[in-house]
Every structure is written in C-alpha cells, then in structure tokens.
Amino acid sequence: KAGVTQTPRYLIKTRGQQVTLSCSPISGHRSVSWYQQTPGQGLQFLFEYFSETQRNKGNFPGRFSGRQFSNSRSEMNVSTLELGDSALYLCASSLEGGPREQYFGPGTRLTVT
Amino acid sequence: GQNIDQPTEMTATEGAIVQINCTYQTSGFNGLFWYQQHAGEAPTFLSYNVLDGLEEKGRFSSFLSRSKGYSYLLLKELQMKDSASYLCAVRDQGGLTGGGNKLTFGTGTQLKVEL
C-alpha cells in the first residue's frame, strides 16, 4: 500500500505570493491533518479534514486554509505569504480520525524570500 | 489548550536504557502519542496510551498517568539508529464537530546514542 504523498517536495516563494500544497492520503484513509513544523515552534496543528469537512482547527490566521476532495485528497493554501511561513508542512492521514495512529507524509519544504 | 513539556536533549550509550519524560497540562485529554522523527524525515508512530499504565512494544514501552499529567517513553537496548527526535503529542477531547485528530505536540527530545 502506498504511503502518504505530498507535492511539491520543495517550494520557494516570494513574500506576498500565495501557495497551494497537495496531500494524497493512504488509500482508504478519510482523515487528513496538516501541520507546520519549524525549529522554534516544533510541530503545530493547522487543521483536520474528514469527509470533505473541516473537523478540527488550530490557531493559525485565516491566511491558512484547506479543503478536502471526495477522494480524500487534500490541499492547503497560504495566501499573502510572510517570511515566517517558511517551514516544513506535513500532512498526516488516518483511517477514521479516532484513537488511531496518523501516518505522515514526507512534507513540503516551503521557503519564503 | 494544551501545554506539553519534554527535555530538549538527551544522550545515552549504545545498549543502555533511556527514559524520555513528557508532562502535559490540558483542558481536554483523549490520548497521548509518541512519535519518532529522524532528521529530514517524517515522524513515525511509536505508541498510543489512553488509559493509565504501561504499554510495551518490543524495545519500546510507554507509560501514562492521567492524574499526574505524565508520560514516559522507555527505550531499551539502545542502538545507534535510535538517535532521533522523540515527540510527545496529546490528542484533544474533541474538535469543531467532536472527535477527530487534533494533536498538540511537544517540541521534541533530541536523543543522541553514543558508542
């Protein structure tokens, strides 16, 4: 069974631009969560989608948004990029979002200049 | 919200045992996870505790005390490949519509295994 895939793996953007990241969960997994990882803050929860609905949300500004499609693939969008948005963006999928482990993708390394 | 504390760094010797502690203060609790993350790689699941007590899985064991807001990860027979960051994460009670995965992670403990 293929693991969680994320595209692109690396991205360089300029401050003020917007970016869309994509995540394909493991086949059969319906829950997709997004995290931001930085050296200073560690892993921080952005949001979780389940059955095309946002089920949980972290404490990030509205510039961070996401969506999930009927095939469970998910995208996250960051508008009006700031230098502080430079980070590794990880997505994780799980079967039902219950007390089960999440499987992480390799991440997208975003650099904002 | 959640507040999670774990040591920043630890060093241990190959073949030894190491215990990584995690304390948390939470407004809602629905389980505690441990993840391992090697440099440049994604986190991988190690263990999940929702009830008090010890869960053992091979060389790795995890303990939880909900009344004390405390967990530890025990690694036995350390190997060089165990050098990694170990992340403690608490699952929230419920989200916008209840249930689901809202995990708050600690900043991780960087474990270095030496010869």
Interface residues (C-beta under 8 A of the other chain):
Chain A: V4 S31 S33 Y35 Q41 G42 L43 Q44 F45 E48 F50 T53 Q54 R55 N56 K57 G58 L90 A92 S94 G97 G98 P99 R100 E101 Q102 Y103 F104 G105 P106 G107
Chain B: N30 G31 F33 E41 A42 P43 T44 F45 Y48 V50 L87 A89 R91 D92 G95 L96 T97 G99 G100 N101 K102 L103 T104 F105 G106 T107 G108
